[in-house]
C-alpha cells in the first residue's frame, strides 16, 4: 500500500483518464456532426409540448421564445399542471395574442403515475404533430432551434434526438451541482458504442430537450408507460434502445438555455431527487461510482500534497502533474462545449465534493421515503443491490 497509492494507482489513473479523454473527444465529434446535415425539402409538423407546474418565474419567457421560432409548421401546447401560482394567468394572457398557443388544464394525477409523467402523457395525447418536441418550462429557445433540431433528427435518421442545453448557473450551489450531470454523461458514456448496443446503462438524455417521431414514442408507450419513474428522460431513452430504435445526441448549447434551479437550495432538492434514481436505485453501483469519482479526482491531489511535504517518497512528480493535468482537461473541455463558465472547471475538486454530499442525501432520502418534488411526495423507492 505504501508504494501502490503514490505510484501504481497514479499510473492506473493516468491510463483511465486517457481513455475517458478519448471518450469525450469522440462524443464531441458526434455532437458537432449531428448539426451538419442539409435541411429537408419539407419540414414536418412539430408539436412543442411544455408541462408547467408553478412556473410563473419562467413560463412567459419560455413560451415567447417558442412562439418566435423560424419554422414553417408547428403548434405549442402547454399544460398547466394544477399550478397554485400565476402560471395559468400568464399563459392565458399570452394565448389571447397568439392563437398558436394552446393551453391544457391538467387533470389530477393517477396513483400509478408520477406528476410529470402524467402531464407529458396528457400533452402527447392532444398533440397533432408528426414530431413531438418535449421541453421544460424553464428553457429559452433561439429562433432557429426547431429548424436545427428537426434537421438533425431527419439527417441522423433518428427516432429520438436529445441534447445538452446551456445551463445558467447564478449561485454557488447551482455552479457546483447543475453542470455535474451533463458532464458525467459526456465523459463516461461512449456514444459511438451506445448507439450500437442495447445495454440500458449506456443511455444519455436530458429532459429539457427530447424530440420523438410520433410512431417511436407510441411504440415505447410514451410517458404513460413510465409509471412512478423519477428520471423520465433516461428511462425513455432506455426504452428506445430496448426497442431497437435509433437515438442521437445533438449539439444544442448554442440553441437552448436553461436555469434549471433558482438557487442552491433548490438545486440540492432537485439532485437529491434525481441522483440515486438515475442509477435505477442500484445501491452497489451507486456507491462504487461515487467512491471511484473521489479516487479519480482527489487521490492525485492528496498524493501531490503529501509529496510536497516529503511524506510520499515513492511518488513521481511527473506522473502526478500528468494525472492532474488530465483531470483538468476532463473538466475544462466538456465545460467549454456545454458553455459552463471556464473557471468552474478549475475548481473541479469542490464540484466532486458537493455532489458527493448530495449523492449521500439522495441515497438516504430515497431509502427512507422522504423524497418530494414541487409539493408532491414521491414515496419510498424500491432499491436493489446491483
N, C-alpha and C positions, 0 to 999 in steps of 0.2 A: 504493500500500500504506500510505503514511503516513496518509492520510485514511480509507482503507477500514476498517482494523481498528478504530479507535476510534469511528467514526461509522456508516458504512454497514452493516458487519457487525452492529453492535449493533442497528440498526433492523431488519435482517432477522431477527435472533434474537427480537426482541420480537414480530414478526408470527408467526414459527414457534411460539413458546411460547404465544401466544394461541390458536392453532389446537389445540395439544396440550391446553391447559386445557379447551377446548371438548370434546375427546375424553374427557377424564377425567370431566367433569360428565355427559356423555351416558351414559357407561358406568356411573356410579354410579346414574343414574336407572333403567337397565335392571336393574342388580343388585337394587335395592330392589323394583322392580316384580315381579320373579320370585317374591317371597315373599308376595305379596298375594292369592293365589288361594284360593278356597273349598276346604276339604278334600273329597276324593271320598267318595261314599257307602260304597264298599267299597275297602279297601286291598289291593293285590296282594301275593302272597308275595315277599319280598325275600331274596336270598342275599347275606349280608355276607361278603366274601372278603378274607382277610388273608394275604399272603405274609410269612414271617418267617424271617430268617437271622441267627443270633447276636443276638437281640433280648431277652436276659434283663433288660436295664435297663427295657424299655418294655412288653413284651408283656402282663404281668399287668394293669397299669392300663388298657391299651387294651382288652383283652377284657372286663374287668369293666365298663367304660363301655358297651360294646356290648351286654352281657347285660342292662344296666339300661334298655334302650330302651323307651319308652312307645309300642309299636307292636304291633298285633294278630297279625301273621303274618310271622315271619322266622326264618331259620336262620343260624348263624355257622360258617363253615368257615375254619380256619387251617391253612396248610401249613407244616410245619417243613422248611425248605429246607436239609437236611443241616447243621444247626447244630452247632457244636463247643462251645457253652457250655450254660447251664442252661435254654435256651428250651423244649425239649421237656418237661423235668421240671415246669416251671411250668405249662405248658398241660395236662399230664396231671392235675396236682393240681386245677386249676380244673374240668376236664371231669368229674371224679368227683362234683362237687357240682352241675354244671349240664349235664344231658344235651342241652340245646340246642346246645352247643358240640361240633363235630366236628373232630377232628384228622386231618390227612392227612400221610402220610410222603412227602416229596419224593423223586422219582427222579433219578438222575444226569442232568445237563444234556446234551442232544444237542449236537453240534459246531455245528450250524447255528442254534442259539438262544442268546440271552443268558439268564443265570440268572433274572432277574426275569420276563422274558417267558415262560419255560418254567414257572415257579412259578405265574404267574397263569393260564396256559393249563390247567394241571392243576386248579386251583381251579374254573375255569369249567366244565370237563368234568364235575365232580362236583356242581355246583350244581343245585338243583331250582327255583329261583325264577323268576318272570316278569321280575323286575328283578335285575340283577347290580350289587352295590354294592361296588366295589373301594376299599379304603383301606389305609393303611400301618400298620405295627406301632407306630410312634411317635406315633400320634394319640390324642387323648382326645375323646370324644363326649358332648355333653349328652344327657339322656334324650329330648328331643324331636327329635333330629337326623333319624332315619329318617322320622318323620312329616312334618317340614318339607320335607325334600329330595324325598320322593316326591310330596308335594302340589305342589311347584314343577315337577317333571318332568311330572306329569299336566296341571297348569294351563297350562304352556307348550307342551303337545303335543310334547314333545321326545323324541328318541331317545337323547340323551346329555345329562346335566347334570354340570357340574363347578363348582368354586368355590375360593376362596382361604381356607383355614383361618387362624386367628390363629397367627402364628409366635412361639414363645417363644425369646427371644434373651438368653442369660445371660452370655456373654463378649463381649469386643470384636470378636473375629473373627466371631462369629455376627451381632453387631449391624450390622457393616459389609457383610457378604456376603449373609446369608439374605434380607433384605427386597427385595433388588435385583430378583430375577426376577419376583415378582408385581407389584412396582411398574412394571416395564417393560411387562408385559402389560396393565396397567390404563391406562397412559399412551399407548402407541403403537399399539394396535390398536383402531380404531373398531368396536365390536361391532355397531352398527346396520348397518354395511356388511358386516362379516364374516359376519353371519347370512344375508346375501342373495347372496353371491358364493362361488364355489368356489375362489378363489385359496388355495393351501395356506399361503402365508406369513401369511395373516390367520387364524391359529388360536391360541386361548388355552386352556390346560388345566393342571391341577395334579393329579398322580397321587395325592395324598393324599385326593382325592375324585373318583371317576368312576363315575357311575351310568348303566348302559345298559339299554335294553329288550333282552331276550334276542335277539329277532329281528334287531335292528340290529347287535348285537355279532357274531352269527353271519354276517350279510351281509358285514361287512367283514373277516371271517376271524379276528377276535379277536387276542389276543396271539401266537398261534401264527404269524400271518402277518407278524409284525414281524422275525423272524429275529434278527440281531445288533444291531438298532437300540437305541441307548443311551437316548434320550429318548422313552420309550414313550408318555407322556401326549400330547405334541404330535403324534406320528405317528398315534396312534389318532384324534385329533380331525381331522387332515388326511384320514384315510381316510373318516371320517364325512362330511366336507364333499364329498370327491370322489364319494361315492356318492349325493349329493343328499339326505342325511338331515338331520334337524333337531337342532342342538345349542344349548345355552344355558349361560350362566354365572350361577350363583345366589349370593346373599349367604349365606355360611356362617361368617363370622368370629365370630359370636356362638354358633355351634353346635359347632365343632370347633377344637381347638387342637393344636399340634404343636411339639415340639422336634426339628427336622429333624436337627441335628447336635449332638453332645456336645462342644463346644469349637471353638476357632478352627481348629486343625489339621485336624480332621475336616471342617469347612466348606470349607476350602481344597481338600481332596481331592475333596469332592463336586462343587463347582463347576468344578474343573479337569476333571472327567469330563464335565460337562454343558454348559458354555457354548458351546464350538465345535460340539458335537453338536446343540445347539438350532438352529443355523443350517444344519443339514444339511451341515456341513463345506464350506460355500461360502466360500472364502478372501477374495475381494474384498469381498463383502457384510459379512462379519465384521469386516474391517479398517475398512471405511467407517463402520459403526455405532459402533464404539468410538472411532474418531477423532472422529466428529461429537458423541458424548457429551462428550468433552473440550472441544471447541469450544463446545458449547452451555452448559456449566455452569462452565467455568474461564476462558474468554476474558473475559467481563464482569468477573469478579473481578480478573483481571490488569490490564485496562484501567483499572478503578476505582483500583487501587493506583498505577498509573503516573500517573493524573490527580492523585492526592493529592500526588505528589512533583513535579508540574509537568512531567511527561515525556510527556503526551498532550494537547497543546493543542487538538486538533480534537475531543476527546471532549466530549459533552454530559452533565453530571451528572444531569439529569432523566431522560434515556434510560437511563443506567446504573442509576439507582435503580429505574426501572420494570422493566428487564430482570432485575435481581437479585431484585426482589420477585416477579416471575412465577416465577422459579426456585424460590423458597421455597414458593410456593403449589403448584407441581407436585410438591413432595415432601411438604408437610405434609398436603394434602387426602387423597392416597392413603394416607399412613401412618395418619391418623385412621380411615379406613374399614377398613384392614387390622389395626387395633389394635396398630400398632407404636408403641413409646414416642415421644412427641411430640418430645422433644429430639433424637432421631436425625435427624429431618427438617431440623434446623437445621445439621447438620454434613454436609450432602449432598456437599460437595466431597471429603471424606475417603472417603465411600461410593464415589464415582466412581473415585477413585484406587485404592482397594483392589480394586475389580472390574476395573479396567484391568490390574492386576498379575496377577490370577488368570486373566483372559482370555488374556493372553500365555502363561501357563503352560499353559493348556488347549490353545492352538494348538500349542505346541511338543510337548507330551506326545502329542497326537493324531497329529501328523505323524511322530513318531519311534517310535510304538508302545509308549509307556511307560505307557499308561492302565491302572489297576487299580481294582477296587472289591470290598470285602469279601473280600479274599484271592483274587480271581479276575482274571486278566489279561484285558483287553478287546482287546488286539491293535492292530496298526496300522490306522488308519481310512482309507478311501478318500475323498479330498477332490477338490474341483473348483474351478475358478477363479471361476465365477459361478453 
